[in-house]
């Protein structure tokens, strides 16, 4: 997840993952120049930007997060 510490939607996304006990990697685009460069390469214009499998989810979108996580689980089961 590309984020900032001051973003309220990033905080909601962190809470979403914490409530579901989902591990994730967070990259602060304000504190880390490498994270900012990666974020820009992805075409990021706002935070949070969440990458799950081959999906990129912009903003706090619980339904989209649920769908992407379900798809990822289905893919893992079929292997």
mmJSON file of the N, C-alpha and C atoms, coordinates in Angstrom:
{"data_MODEL":{"atom_site":{
"group_PDB":["ATOM","ATOM","ATOM","ATOM","ATOM","ATOM","ATOM","ATOM","ATOM","ATOM","ATOM","ATOM","ATOM","ATOM","ATOM","ATOM","ATOM","ATOM","ATOM","ATOM","ATOM","ATOM","ATOM","ATOM","ATOM","ATOM","ATOM","ATOM","ATOM","ATOM","ATOM","ATOM","ATOM","ATOM","ATOM","ATOM","ATOM","ATOM","ATOM","ATOM","ATOM","ATOM","ATOM","ATOM","ATOM","ATOM","ATOM","ATOM","ATOM","ATOM","ATOM","ATOM","ATOM","ATOM","ATOM","ATOM","ATOM","ATOM","ATOM","ATOM","ATOM","ATOM","ATOM","ATOM","ATOM","ATOM","ATOM","ATOM","ATOM","ATOM","ATOM","ATOM","ATOM","ATOM","ATOM","ATOM","ATOM","ATOM","ATOM","ATOM","ATOM","ATOM","ATOM","ATOM","ATOM","ATOM","ATOM","ATOM","ATOM","ATOM","ATOM","ATOM","ATOM","ATOM","ATOM","ATOM","ATOM","ATOM","ATOM","ATOM","ATOM","ATOM","ATOM","ATOM","ATOM","ATOM","ATOM","ATOM","ATOM","ATOM","ATOM","ATOM","ATOM","ATOM","ATOM","ATOM","ATOM","ATOM","ATOM","ATOM","ATOM","ATOM","ATOM","ATOM","ATOM","ATOM","ATOM","ATOM","ATOM","ATOM","ATOM","ATOM","ATOM","ATOM","ATOM","ATOM","ATOM","ATOM","ATOM","ATOM","ATOM","ATOM","ATOM","ATOM","ATOM","ATOM","ATOM","ATOM","ATOM","ATOM","ATOM","ATOM","ATOM","ATOM","ATOM","ATOM","ATOM","ATOM","ATOM","ATOM","ATOM","ATOM","ATOM","ATOM","ATOM","ATOM","ATOM","ATOM","ATOM","ATOM","ATOM","ATOM","ATOM","ATOM","ATOM","ATOM","ATOM","ATOM","ATOM","ATOM","ATOM","ATOM","ATOM","ATOM","ATOM","ATOM","ATOM","ATOM","ATOM","ATOM","ATOM","ATOM","ATOM","ATOM","ATOM","ATOM","ATOM","ATOM","ATOM","ATOM","ATOM","ATOM","ATOM","ATOM","ATOM","ATOM","ATOM","ATOM","ATOM","ATOM","ATOM","ATOM","ATOM","ATOM","ATOM","ATOM","ATOM","ATOM","ATOM","ATOM","ATOM","ATOM","ATOM","ATOM","ATOM","ATOM","ATOM","ATOM","ATOM","ATOM","ATOM","ATOM","ATOM","ATOM","ATOM","ATOM","ATOM"],
"id":[1,2,3,4,5,6,7,8,9,10,11,12,13,14,15,16,17,18,19,20,21,22,23,24,25,26,27,28,29,30,31,32,33,34,35,36,37,38,39,40,41,42,43,44,45,46,47,48,49,50,51,52,53,54,55,56,57,58,59,60,61,62,63,64,65,66,67,68,69,70,71,72,73,74,75,76,77,78,79,80,81,82,83,84,85,86,87,88,89,90,91,92,93,94,95,96,97,98,99,100,101,102,103,104,105,106,107,108,109,110,111,112,113,114,115,116,117,118,119,120,121,122,123,124,125,126,127,128,129,130,131,132,133,134,135,136,137,138,139,140,141,142,143,144,145,146,147,148,149,150,151,152,153,154,155,156,157,158,159,160,161,162,163,164,165,166,167,168,169,170,171,172,173,174,175,176,177,178,179,180,181,182,183,184,185,186,187,188,189,190,191,192,193,194,195,196,197,198,199,200,201,202,203,204,205,206,207,208,209,210,211,212,213,214,215,216,217,218,219,220,221,222,223,224,225,226,227,228,229,230,231,232,233,234,235,236,237],
"type_symbol":["N","C","C","N","C","C","N","C","C","N","C","C","N","C","C","N","C","C","N","C","C","N","C","C","N","C","C","N","C","C","N","C","C","N","C","C","N","C","C","N","C","C","N","C","C","N","C","C","N","C","C","N","C","C","N","C","C","N","C","C","N","C","C","N","C","C","N","C","C","N","C","C","N","C","C","N","C","C","N","C","C","N","C","C","N","C","C","N","C","C","N","C","C","N","C","C","N","C","C","N","C","C","N","C","C","N","C","C","N","C","C","N","C","C","N","C","C","N","C","C","N","C","C","N","C","C","N","C","C","N","C","C","N","C","C","N","C","C","N","C","C","N","C","C","N","C","C","N","C","C","N","C","C","N","C","C","N","C","C","N","C","C","N","C","C","N","C","C","N","C","C","N","C","C","N","C","C","N","C","C","N","C","C","N","C","C","N","C","C","N","C","C","N","C","C","N","C","C","N","C","C","N","C","C","N","C","C","N","C","C","N","C","C","N","C","C","N","C","C","N","C","C","N","C","C","N","C","C","N","C","C","N","C","C","N","C","C"],
"label_atom_id":["N","CA","C","N","CA","C","N","CA","C","N","CA","C","N","CA","C","N","CA","C","N","CA","C","N","CA","C","N","CA","C","N","CA","C","N","CA","C","N","CA","C","N","CA","C","N","CA","C","N","CA","C","N","CA","C","N","CA","C","N","CA","C","N","CA","C","N","CA","C","N","CA","C","N","CA","C","N","CA","C","N","CA","C","N","CA","C","N","CA","C","N","CA","C","N","CA","C","N","CA","C","N","CA","C","N","CA","C","N","CA","C","N","CA","C","N","CA","C","N","CA","C","N","CA","C","N","CA","C","N","CA","C","N","CA","C","N","CA","C","N","CA","C","N","CA","C","N","CA","C","N","CA","C","N","CA","C","N","CA","C","N","CA","C","N","CA","C","N","CA","C","N","CA","C","N","CA","C","N","CA","C","N","CA","C","N","CA","C","N","CA","C","N","CA","C","N","CA","C","N","CA","C","N","CA","C","N","CA","C","N","CA","C","N","CA","C","N","CA","C","N","CA","C","N","CA","C","N","CA","C","N","CA","C","N","CA","C","N","CA","C","N","CA","C","N","CA","C","N","CA","C","N","CA","C","N","CA","C","N","CA","C","N","CA","C","N","CA","C","N","CA","C","N","CA","C"],
"label_alt_id":[null,null,null,null,null,null,null,null,null,null,null,null,null,null,null,null,null,null,null,null,null,null,null,null,null,null,null,null,null,null,null,null,null,null,null,null,null,null,null,null,null,null,null,null,null,null,null,null,null,null,null,null,null,null,null,null,null,null,null,null,null,null,null,null,null,null,null,null,null,null,null,null,null,null,null,null,null,null,null,null,null,null,null,null,null,null,null,null,null,null,null,null,null,null,null,null,null,null,null,null,null,null,null,null,null,null,null,null,null,null,null,null,null,null,null,null,null,null,null,null,null,null,null,null,null,null,null,null,null,null,null,null,null,null,null,null,null,null,null,null,null,null,null,null,null,null,null,null,null,null,null,null,null,null,null,null,null,null,null,null,null,null,null,null,null,null,null,null,null,null,null,null,null,null,null,null,null,null,null,null,null,null,null,null,null,null,null,null,null,null,null,null,null,null,null,null,null,null,null,null,null,null,null,null,null,null,null,null,null,null,null,null,null,null,null,null,null,null,null,null,null,null,null,null,null,null,null,null,null,null,null,null,null,null,null,null,null],
"label_comp_id":["UNK","UNK","UNK","UNK","UNK","UNK","UNK","UNK","UNK","UNK","UNK","UNK","UNK","UNK","UNK","UNK","UNK","UNK","UNK","UNK","UNK","UNK","UNK","UNK","UNK","UNK","UNK","UNK","UNK","UNK","UNK","UNK","UNK","UNK","UNK","UNK","UNK","UNK","UNK","UNK","UNK","UNK","UNK","UNK","UNK","UNK","UNK","UNK","UNK","UNK","UNK","UNK","UNK","UNK","UNK","UNK","UNK","UNK","UNK","UNK","UNK","UNK","UNK","UNK","UNK","UNK","UNK","UNK","UNK","UNK","UNK","UNK","UNK","UNK","UNK","UNK","UNK","UNK","UNK","UNK","UNK","UNK","UNK","UNK","UNK","UNK","UNK","UNK","UNK","UNK","UNK","UNK","UNK","UNK","UNK","UNK","UNK","UNK","UNK","UNK","UNK","UNK","UNK","UNK","UNK","UNK","UNK","UNK","UNK","UNK","UNK","UNK","UNK","UNK","UNK","UNK","UNK","UNK","UNK","UNK","UNK","UNK","UNK","UNK","UNK","UNK","UNK","UNK","UNK","UNK","UNK","UNK","UNK","UNK","UNK","UNK","UNK","UNK","UNK","UNK","UNK","UNK","UNK","UNK","UNK","UNK","UNK","UNK","UNK","UNK","UNK","UNK","UNK","UNK","UNK","UNK","UNK","UNK","UNK","UNK","UNK","UNK","UNK","UNK","UNK","UNK","UNK","UNK","UNK","UNK","UNK","UNK","UNK","UNK","UNK","UNK","UNK","UNK","UNK","UNK","UNK","UNK","UNK","UNK","UNK","UNK","UNK","UNK","UNK","UNK","UNK","UNK","UNK","UNK","UNK","UNK","UNK","UNK","UNK","UNK","UNK","UNK","UNK","UNK","UNK","UNK","UNK","UNK","UNK","UNK","UNK","UNK","UNK","UNK","UNK","UNK","UNK","UNK","UNK","UNK","UNK","UNK","UNK","UNK","UNK","UNK","UNK","UNK","UNK","UNK","UNK","UNK","UNK","UNK","UNK","UNK","UNK"],
"label_asym_id":["A","A","A","A","A","A","A","A","A","A","A","A","A","A","A","A","A","A","A","A","A","A","A","A","A","A","A","A","A","A","A","A","A","A","A","A","A","A","A","A","A","A","A","A","A","A","A","A","A","A","A","A","A","A","A","A","A","A","A","A","A","A","A","A","A","A","A","A","A","A","A","A","A","A","A","A","A","A","A","A","A","A","A","A","A","A","A","A","A","A","A","A","A","A","A","A","A","A","A","A","A","A","A","A","A","A","A","A","A","A","A","A","A","A","A","A","A","A","A","A","A","A","A","A","A","A","A","A","A","A","A","A","A","A","A","A","A","A","A","A","A","A","A","A","A","A","A","A","A","A","A","A","A","A","A","A","A","A","A","A","A","A","A","A","A","A","A","A","A","A","A","A","A","A","A","A","A","A","A","A","A","A","A","A","A","A","A","A","A","A","A","A","A","A","A","A","A","A","A","A","A","A","A","A","A","A","A","A","A","A","A","A","A","A","A","A","A","A","A","A","A","A","A","A","A","A","A","A","A","A","A","A","A","A","A","A","A"],
"label_entity_id":["1","1","1","1","1","1","1","1","1","1","1","1","1","1","1","1","1","1","1","1","1","1","1","1","1","1","1","1","1","1","1","1","1","1","1","1","1","1","1","1","1","1","1","1","1","1","1","1","1","1","1","1","1","1","1","1","1","1","1","1","1","1","1","1","1","1","1","1","1","1","1","1","1","1","1","1","1","1","1","1","1","1","1","1","1","1","1","1","1","1","1","1","1","1","1","1","1","1","1","1","1","1","1","1","1","1","1","1","1","1","1","1","1","1","1","1","1","1","1","1","1","1","1","1","1","1","1","1","1","1","1","1","1","1","1","1","1","1","1","1","1","1","1","1","1","1","1","1","1","1","1","1","1","1","1","1","1","1","1","1","1","1","1","1","1","1","1","1","1","1","1","1","1","1","1","1","1","1","1","1","1","1","1","1","1","1","1","1","1","1","1","1","1","1","1","1","1","1","1","1","1","1","1","1","1","1","1","1","1","1","1","1","1","1","1","1","1","1","1","1","1","1","1","1","1","1","1","1","1","1","1","1","1","1","1","1","1"],
"label_seq_id":[1,1,1,2,2,2,3,3,3,4,4,4,5,5,5,6,6,6,7,7,7,8,8,8,9,9,9,10,10,10,11,11,11,12,12,12,13,13,13,14,14,14,15,15,15,16,16,16,17,17,17,18,18,18,19,19,19,20,20,20,21,21,21,22,22,22,23,23,23,24,24,24,25,25,25,26,26,26,27,27,27,28,28,28,29,29,29,30,30,30,31,31,31,32,32,32,33,33,33,34,34,34,35,35,35,36,36,36,37,37,37,38,38,38,39,39,39,40,40,40,41,41,41,42,42,42,43,43,43,44,44,44,45,45,45,46,46,46,47,47,47,48,48,48,49,49,49,50,50,50,51,51,51,52,52,52,53,53,53,54,54,54,55,55,55,56,56,56,57,57,57,58,58,58,59,59,59,60,60,60,61,61,61,62,62,62,63,63,63,64,64,64,65,65,65,66,66,66,67,67,67,68,68,68,69,69,69,70,70,70,71,71,71,72,72,72,73,73,73,74,74,74,75,75,75,76,76,76,77,77,77,78,78,78,79,79,79],
"pdbx_PDB_ins_code":[null,null,null,null,null,null,null,null,null,null,null,null,null,null,null,null,null,null,null,null,null,null,null,null,null,null,null,null,null,null,null,null,null,null,null,null,null,null,null,null,null,null,null,null,null,null,null,null,null,null,null,null,null,null,null,null,null,null,null,null,null,null,null,null,null,null,null,null,null,null,null,null,null,null,null,null,null,null,null,null,null,null,null,null,null,null,null,null,null,null,null,null,null,null,null,null,null,null,null,null,null,null,null,null,null,null,null,null,null,null,null,null,null,null,null,null,null,null,null,null,null,null,null,null,null,null,null,null,null,null,null,null,null,null,null,null,null,null,null,null,null,null,null,null,null,null,null,null,null,null,null,null,null,null,null,null,null,null,null,null,null,null,null,null,null,null,null,null,null,null,null,null,null,null,null,null,null,null,null,null,null,null,null,null,null,null,null,null,null,null,null,null,null,null,null,null,null,null,null,null,null,null,null,null,null,null,null,null,null,null,null,null,null,null,null,null,null,null,null,null,null,null,null,null,null,null,null,null,null,null,null,null,null,null,null,null,null],
"Cartn_x":[0.85,0.0,0.897,0.669,1.333,0.447,1.047,0.25,1.04,0.356,1.012,0.466,1.184,0.74,-0.452,-0.593,-1.655,-2.971,-2.985,-4.16,-5.211,-6.429,-7.463,-7.929,-7.89,-8.297,-7.235,-5.98,-4.904,-5.116,-5.499,-5.764,-6.921,-7.954,-9.081,-8.641,-7.768,-7.276,-6.402,-5.553,-4.747,-5.663,-6.711,-7.653,-8.367,-8.741,-9.375,-8.481,-7.194,-6.268,-6.053,-5.932,-5.718,-6.902,-8.126,-9.322,-9.403,-8.891,-8.948,-7.66,-6.73,-5.433,-4.706,-4.703,-4.052,-2.733,-1.655,-0.333,-0.21,0.449,0.655,1.93,2.437,3.622,3.144,3.61,3.217,4.431,4.236,5.301,4.799,5.449,5.055,5.669,4.832,5.329,5.863,5.544,6.097,7.459,7.661,8.886,9.961,9.575,10.505,10.561,11.659,11.766,11.638,12.128,12.003,10.536,9.798,8.363,7.627,8.004,7.371,7.637,8.863,9.192,8.385,8.267,7.479,6.013,5.506,4.123,3.847,4.769,4.615,4.683,5.552,5.656,4.339,3.626,2.33,1.23,1.564,0.556,-0.277,0.232,-0.49,-0.693,-1.913,-2.212,-2.779,-3.16,-3.708,-3.467,-3.513,-3.307,-4.594,-4.775,-3.906,-4.043,-2.97,-2.947,-2.588,-3.473,-3.265,-3.089,-2.043,-1.795,-2.089,-3.038,-3.384,-3.418,-2.483,-2.396,-2.13,-2.966,-2.786,-3.707,-4.321,-5.242,-4.606,-4.974,-4.572,-5.852,-5.955,-7.157,-6.797,-7.503,-7.252,-8.254,-7.763,-8.643,-9.062,-9.886,-10.404,-11.678,-11.603,-12.719,-12.893,-13.599,-13.71,-14.227,-15.216,-15.763,-14.703,-13.975,-12.911,-11.805,-11.478,-10.476,-10.962,-12.22,-12.802,-12.72,-13.135,-13.142,-11.736,-10.779,-9.404,-8.809,-9.081,-8.566,-9.214,-10.507,-11.198,-10.621,-10.397,-9.826,-8.432,-7.653,-6.312,-6.372,-7.313,-7.481,-7.91,-8.811,-9.263,-8.11,-7.276,-6.118,-5.165,-4.939,-4.034,-4.592,-5.897,-6.523,-6.407,-6.465,-6.465,-5.057,-4.059,-2.678,-2.305],
"Cartn_y":[-1.165,0.0,1.229,2.103,3.405,4.364,5.073,5.865,7.062,7.829,8.849,8.673,9.191,9.075,9.978,11.072,12.035,11.751,10.801,10.518,9.725,10.281,9.552,8.283,8.259,7.047,5.962,6.371,5.406,4.761,5.57,5.051,4.045,4.342,3.412,2.118,2.219,1.026,0.202,0.859,0.142,-0.609,0.067,-0.552,-1.739,-1.598,-2.688,-3.928,-3.75,-4.879,-5.423,-4.549,-4.986,-5.796,-5.332,-6.048,-7.45,-7.619,-8.912,-9.715,-9.153,-9.787,-10.122,-9.16,-9.314,-8.553,-9.283,-8.644,-7.86,-6.731,-5.909,-5.102,-4.652,-3.797,-2.385,-1.46,-0.06,0.757,1.609,2.491,3.93,4.708,6.097,6.982,7.53,8.323,9.689,10.133,11.406,11.209,10.074,9.844,9.096,8.414,7.548,7.928,8.535,8.95,7.783,6.609,5.44,5.053,5.075,4.766,5.784,7.05,8.084,7.843,7.461,7.179,5.994,4.939,3.765,4.148,4.931,5.402,6.177,7.047,7.836,6.948,5.927,4.988,4.252,3.99,3.316,4.255,5.529,6.506,6.979,6.773,7.17,8.669,9.047,10.466,10.757,9.742,9.912,8.667,8.826,7.693,7.409,6.216,5.059,4.449,3.82,2.98,1.593,0.641,-0.719,-1.644,-2.453,-3.445,-4.822,-5.528,-6.892,-7.738,-8.673,-9.459,-8.532,-8.614,-7.741,-6.518,-6.275,-5.135,-3.978,-2.785,-1.561,-0.876,-0.628,-0.039,1.334,2.339,3.712,4.116,4.744,5.201,4.056,4.379,3.356,2.81,1.574,0.944,-0.477,-0.633,-1.952,-3.046,-2.749,-3.754,-4.203,-3.261,-3.595,-4.395,-4.046,-4.797,-6.223,-6.362,-7.694,-8.532,-7.957,-8.67,-9.101,-8.198,-8.513,-9.592,-9.525,-10.542,-11.898,-11.902,-13.153,-13.77,-12.961,-13.457,-14.033,-13.366,-13.842,-15.19,-15.347,-16.626,-17.731,-17.42,-18.411,-18.854,-17.922,-18.251,-19.153,-18.85,-19.651,-21.069,-21.198,-22.512,-23.383,-22.746,-23.504,-23.964,-23.546,-23.947,-25.232],
"Cartn_z":[0.0,0.0,0.0,-0.951,-0.981,-0.208,0.734,1.663,2.18,3.044,3.863,5.286,6.241,7.628,7.938,7.202,7.506,6.775,5.888,5.064,5.853,6.012,6.768,6.053,4.726,4.0,4.099,4.241,4.486,5.858,6.846,8.185,8.149,7.371,7.243,6.574,5.59,4.907,5.846,6.638,7.645,8.608,9.066,10.004,9.357,8.095,7.348,7.378,7.051,7.054,8.464,9.445,10.828,11.347,11.08,11.538,10.953,9.748,9.066,9.237,10.019,10.266,8.96,8.048,6.751,6.786,6.565,6.515,5.213,5.281,4.086,4.238,3.123,3.104,2.825,3.647,3.48,3.076,2.092,1.611,1.684,2.533,2.757,1.67,0.82,-0.315,0.103,1.314,1.794,2.448,3.093,3.852,3.06,1.98,1.262,-0.222,-0.674,-2.071,-3.062,-2.683,-3.558,-3.701,-2.598,-2.644,-3.509,-3.402,-4.215,-5.703,-6.049,-7.448,-7.965,-7.157,-7.55,-7.733,-6.808,-6.843,-8.133,-8.49,-9.716,-10.953,-10.938,-12.061,-12.279,-11.197,-11.283,-11.764,-11.884,-12.282,-11.115,-9.915,-8.712,-8.634,-8.28,-8.114,-6.743,-6.012,-4.672,-3.854,-2.554,-1.649,-0.898,-0.438,-0.625,-2.01,-2.436,-3.634,-3.122,-3.322,-2.827,-4.024,-3.971,-5.01,-4.431,-5.053,-4.631,-5.892,-5.985,-7.21,-8.371,-9.403,-10.561,-10.533,-9.371,-9.26,-8.516,-8.94,-8.239,-7.793,-6.496,-5.924,-5.373,-5.845,-5.424,-4.36,-3.306,-2.235,-1.329,-0.356,0.555,-0.058,-0.55,-1.261,-0.726,0.404,1.028,0.091,-0.718,-1.633,-2.636,-3.197,-4.144,-3.459,-2.21,-1.459,-1.211,-0.785,-0.563,-1.834,-2.944,-4.22,-4.629,-4.51,-4.906,-4.014,-2.724,-1.802,-2.066,-2.354,-2.675,-3.941,-4.95,-6.204,-5.979,-5.135,-4.821,-4.109,-3.182,-2.473,-3.441,-4.345,-5.318,-6.202,-6.605,-7.427,-6.668,-5.387,-4.56,-4.369,-4.203,-4.019,-5.262,-6.422,-7.668,-8.076,-7.364,-7.696,-7.041],
"occupancy":[1.0,1.0,1.0,1.0,1.0,1.0,1.0,1.0,1.0,1.0,1.0,1.0,1.0,1.0,1.0,1.0,1.0,1.0,1.0,1.0,1.0,1.0,1.0,1.0,1.0,1.0,1.0,1.0,1.0,1.0,1.0,1.0,1.0,1.0,1.0,1.0,1.0,1.0,1.0,1.0,1.0,1.0,1.0,1.0,1.0,1.0,1.0,1.0,1.0,1.0,1.0,1.0,1.0,1.0,1.0,1.0,1.0,1.0,1.0,1.0,1.0,1.0,1.0,1.0,1.0,1.0,1.0,1.0,1.0,1.0,1.0,1.0,1.0,1.0,1.0,1.0,1.0,1.0,1.0,1.0,1.0,1.0,1.0,1.0,1.0,1.0,1.0,1.0,1.0,1.0,1.0,1.0,1.0,1.0,1.0,1.0,1.0,1.0,1.0,1.0,1.0,1.0,1.0,1.0,1.0,1.0,1.0,1.0,1.0,1.0,1.0,1.0,1.0,1.0,1.0,1.0,1.0,1.0,1.0,1.0,1.0,1.0,1.0,1.0,1.0,1.0,1.0,1.0,1.0,1.0,1.0,1.0,1.0,1.0,1.0,1.0,1.0,1.0,1.0,1.0,1.0,1.0,1.0,1.0,1.0,1.0,1.0,1.0,1.0,1.0,1.0,1.0,1.0,1.0,1.0,1.0,1.0,1.0,1.0,1.0,1.0,1.0,1.0,1.0,1.0,1.0,1.0,1.0,1.0,1.0,1.0,1.0,1.0,1.0,1.0,1.0,1.0,1.0,1.0,1.0,1.0,1.0,1.0,1.0,1.0,1.0,1.0,1.0,1.0,1.0,1.0,1.0,1.0,1.0,1.0,1.0,1.0,1.0,1.0,1.0,1.0,1.0,1.0,1.0,1.0,1.0,1.0,1.0,1.0,1.0,1.0,1.0,1.0,1.0,1.0,1.0,1.0,1.0,1.0,1.0,1.0,1.0,1.0,1.0,1.0,1.0,1.0,1.0,1.0,1.0,1.0,1.0,1.0,1.0,1.0,1.0,1.0],
"B_iso_or_equiv":[0.0,0.0,0.0,0.0,0.0,0.0,0.0,0.0,0.0,0.0,0.0,0.0,0.0,0.0,0.0,0.0,0.0,0.0,0.0,0.0,0.0,0.0,0.0,0.0,0.0,0.0,0.0,0.0,0.0,0.0,0.0,0.0,0.0,0.0,0.0,0.0,0.0,0.0,0.0,0.0,0.0,0.0,0.0,0.0,0.0,0.0,0.0,0.0,0.0,0.0,0.0,0.0,0.0,0.0,0.0,0.0,0.0,0.0,0.0,0.0,0.0,0.0,0.0,0.0,0.0,0.0,0.0,0.0,0.0,0.0,0.0,0.0,0.0,0.0,0.0,0.0,0.0,0.0,0.0,0.0,0.0,0.0,0.0,0.0,0.0,0.0,0.0,0.0,0.0,0.0,0.0,0.0,0.0,0.0,0.0,0.0,0.0,0.0,0.0,0.0,0.0,0.0,0.0,0.0,0.0,0.0,0.0,0.0,0.0,0.0,0.0,0.0,0.0,0.0,0.0,0.0,0.0,0.0,0.0,0.0,0.0,0.0,0.0,0.0,0.0,0.0,0.0,0.0,0.0,0.0,0.0,0.0,0.0,0.0,0.0,0.0,0.0,0.0,0.0,0.0,0.0,0.0,0.0,0.0,0.0,0.0,0.0,0.0,0.0,0.0,0.0,0.0,0.0,0.0,0.0,0.0,0.0,0.0,0.0,0.0,0.0,0.0,0.0,0.0,0.0,0.0,0.0,0.0,0.0,0.0,0.0,0.0,0.0,0.0,0.0,0.0,0.0,0.0,0.0,0.0,0.0,0.0,0.0,0.0,0.0,0.0,0.0,0.0,0.0,0.0,0.0,0.0,0.0,0.0,0.0,0.0,0.0,0.0,0.0,0.0,0.0,0.0,0.0,0.0,0.0,0.0,0.0,0.0,0.0,0.0,0.0,0.0,0.0,0.0,0.0,0.0,0.0,0.0,0.0,0.0,0.0,0.0,0.0,0.0,0.0,0.0,0.0,0.0,0.0,0.0,0.0,0.0,0.0,0.0,0.0,0.0,0.0],
"pdbx_formal_charge":[null,null,null,null,null,null,null,null,null,null,null,null,null,null,null,null,null,null,null,null,null,null,null,null,null,null,null,null,null,null,null,null,null,null,null,null,null,null,null,null,null,null,null,null,null,null,null,null,null,null,null,null,null,null,null,null,null,null,null,null,null,null,null,null,null,null,null,null,null,null,null,null,null,null,null,null,null,null,null,null,null,null,null,null,null,null,null,null,null,null,null,null,null,null,null,null,null,null,null,null,null,null,null,null,null,null,null,null,null,null,null,null,null,null,null,null,null,null,null,null,null,null,null,null,null,null,null,null,null,null,null,null,null,null,null,null,null,null,null,null,null,null,null,null,null,null,null,null,null,null,null,null,null,null,null,null,null,null,null,null,null,null,null,null,null,null,null,null,null,null,null,null,null,null,null,null,null,null,null,null,null,null,null,null,null,null,null,null,null,null,null,null,null,null,null,null,null,null,null,null,null,null,null,null,null,null,null,null,null,null,null,null,null,null,null,null,null,null,null,null,null,null,null,null,null,null,null,null,null,null,null,null,null,null,null,null,null],
"auth_seq_id":[1,1,1,2,2,2,3,3,3,4,4,4,5,5,5,6,6,6,7,7,7,8,8,8,9,9,9,10,10,10,11,11,11,12,12,12,13,13,13,14,14,14,15,15,15,16,16,16,17,17,17,18,18,18,19,19,19,20,20,20,21,21,21,22,22,22,23,23,23,24,24,24,25,25,25,26,26,26,27,27,27,28,28,28,29,29,29,30,30,30,31,31,31,32,32,32,33,33,33,34,34,34,35,35,35,36,36,36,37,37,37,38,38,38,39,39,39,40,40,40,41,41,41,42,42,42,43,43,43,44,44,44,45,45,45,46,46,46,47,47,47,48,48,48,49,49,49,50,50,50,51,51,51,52,52,52,53,53,53,54,54,54,55,55,55,56,56,56,57,57,57,58,58,58,59,59,59,60,60,60,61,61,61,62,62,62,63,63,63,64,64,64,65,65,65,66,66,66,67,67,67,68,68,68,69,69,69,70,70,70,71,71,71,72,72,72,73,73,73,74,74,74,75,75,75,76,76,76,77,77,77,78,78,78,79,79,79],
"auth_comp_id":["UNK","UNK","UNK","UNK","UNK","UNK","UNK","UNK","UNK","UNK","UNK","UNK","UNK","UNK","UNK","UNK","UNK","UNK","UNK","UNK","UNK","UNK","UNK","UNK","UNK","UNK","UNK","UNK","UNK","UNK","UNK","UNK","UNK","UNK","UNK","UNK","UNK","UNK","UNK","UNK","UNK","UNK","UNK","UNK","UNK","UNK","UNK","UNK","UNK","UNK","UNK","UNK","UNK","UNK","UNK","UNK","UNK","UNK","UNK","UNK","UNK","UNK","UNK","UNK","UNK","UNK","UNK","UNK","UNK","UNK","UNK","UNK","UNK","UNK","UNK","UNK","UNK","UNK","UNK","UNK","UNK","UNK","UNK","UNK","UNK","UNK","UNK","UNK","UNK","UNK","UNK","UNK","UNK","UNK","UNK","UNK","UNK","UNK","UNK","UNK","UNK","UNK","UNK","UNK","UNK","UNK","UNK","UNK","UNK","UNK","UNK","UNK","UNK","UNK","UNK","UNK","UNK","UNK","UNK","UNK","UNK","UNK","UNK","UNK","UNK","UNK","UNK","UNK","UNK","UNK","UNK","UNK","UNK","UNK","UNK","UNK","UNK","UNK","UNK","UNK","UNK","UNK","UNK","UNK","UNK","UNK","UNK","UNK","UNK","UNK","UNK","UNK","UNK","UNK","UNK","UNK","UNK","UNK","UNK","UNK","UNK","UNK","UNK","UNK","UNK","UNK","UNK","UNK","UNK","UNK","UNK","UNK","UNK","UNK","UNK","UNK","UNK","UNK","UNK","UNK","UNK","UNK","UNK","UNK","UNK","UNK","UNK","UNK","UNK","UNK","UNK","UNK","UNK","UNK","UNK","UNK","UNK","UNK","UNK","UNK","UNK","UNK","UNK","UNK","UNK","UNK","UNK","UNK","UNK","UNK","UNK","UNK","UNK","UNK","UNK","UNK","UNK","UNK","UNK","UNK","UNK","UNK","UNK","UNK","UNK","UNK","UNK","UNK","UNK","UNK","UNK","UNK","UNK","UNK","UNK","UNK","UNK"],
"auth_asym_id":["A","A","A","A","A","A","A","A","A","A","A","A","A","A","A","A","A","A","A","A","A","A","A","A","A","A","A","A","A","A","A","A","A","A","A","A","A","A","A","A","A","A","A","A","A","A","A","A","A","A","A","A","A","A","A","A","A","A","A","A","A","A","A","A","A","A","A","A","A","A","A","A","A","A","A","A","A","A","A","A","A","A","A","A","A","A","A","A","A","A","A","A","A","A","A","A","A","A","A","A","A","A","A","A","A","A","A","A","A","A","A","A","A","A","A","A","A","A","A","A","A","A","A","A","A","A","A","A","A","A","A","A","A","A","A","A","A","A","A","A","A","A","A","A","A","A","A","A","A","A","A","A","A","A","A","A","A","A","A","A","A","A","A","A","A","A","A","A","A","A","A","A","A","A","A","A","A","A","A","A","A","A","A","A","A","A","A","A","A","A","A","A","A","A","A","A","A","A","A","A","A","A","A","A","A","A","A","A","A","A","A","A","A","A","A","A","A","A","A","A","A","A","A","A","A","A","A","A","A","A","A","A","A","A","A","A","A"],
"auth_atom_id":["N","CA","C","N","CA","C","N","CA","C","N","CA","C","N","CA","C","N","CA","C","N","CA","C","N","CA","C","N","CA","C","N","CA","C","N","CA","C","N","CA","C","N","CA","C","N","CA","C","N","CA","C","N","CA","C","N","CA","C","N","CA","C","N","CA","C","N","CA","C","N","CA","C","N","CA","C","N","CA","C","N","CA","C","N","CA","C","N","CA","C","N","CA","C","N","CA","C","N","CA","C","N","CA","C","N","CA","C","N","CA","C","N","CA","C","N","CA","C","N","CA","C","N","CA","C","N","CA","C","N","CA","C","N","CA","C","N","CA","C","N","CA","C","N","CA","C","N","CA","C","N","CA","C","N","CA","C","N","CA","C","N","CA","C","N","CA","C","N","CA","C","N","CA","C","N","CA","C","N","CA","C","N","CA","C","N","CA","C","N","CA","C","N","CA","C","N","CA","C","N","CA","C","N","CA","C","N","CA","C","N","CA","C","N","CA","C","N","CA","C","N","CA","C","N","CA","C","N","CA","C","N","CA","C","N","CA","C","N","CA","C","N","CA","C","N","CA","C","N","CA","C","N","CA","C","N","CA","C","N","CA","C","N","CA","C","N","CA","C","N","CA","C","N","CA","C"],
"pdbx_PDB_model_num":[1,1,1,1,1,1,1,1,1,1,1,1,1,1,1,1,1,1,1,1,1,1,1,1,1,1,1,1,1,1,1,1,1,1,1,1,1,1,1,1,1,1,1,1,1,1,1,1,1,1,1,1,1,1,1,1,1,1,1,1,1,1,1,1,1,1,1,1,1,1,1,1,1,1,1,1,1,1,1,1,1,1,1,1,1,1,1,1,1,1,1,1,1,1,1,1,1,1,1,1,1,1,1,1,1,1,1,1,1,1,1,1,1,1,1,1,1,1,1,1,1,1,1,1,1,1,1,1,1,1,1,1,1,1,1,1,1,1,1,1,1,1,1,1,1,1,1,1,1,1,1,1,1,1,1,1,1,1,1,1,1,1,1,1,1,1,1,1,1,1,1,1,1,1,1,1,1,1,1,1,1,1,1,1,1,1,1,1,1,1,1,1,1,1,1,1,1,1,1,1,1,1,1,1,1,1,1,1,1,1,1,1,1,1,1,1,1,1,1,1,1,1,1,1,1,1,1,1,1,1,1,1,1,1,1,1,1]
}}}
